[in-house]
């Protein structure tokens, strides 16, 4: 049985290289992914390596505040 609070929460992951380069013609936007994480196992911010369609390469994505 589940206890009172939800352990899994929805988080937004944002491309770090798109944010550093701002939005220009070369980088038209900021790429984001939506995923879930377990708060008890990973209380710190989540970092994953994912594919960015704007940068056209694998970059580090960090969790952003809601």
Phi, psi and omega in degrees: 000145180280145177272178187313301186272153175285130180278321181269132180235153178274132180232155175256132175251132184237139181295129182283325182286327176294321181292320180292323182272000184059189180256113179231190176295322180291321178240090187291341182201187178248125182276138180223149173237151175247132180211182179238154175217157177269118184294328181288321182279325181230081180287336180279177180290143183274138175229124179227153176263117183228168179274131177255122181288337179279319179277340182059042176197170178280127181228171179274131176250132179244152178291136178249156177287150178273000000 
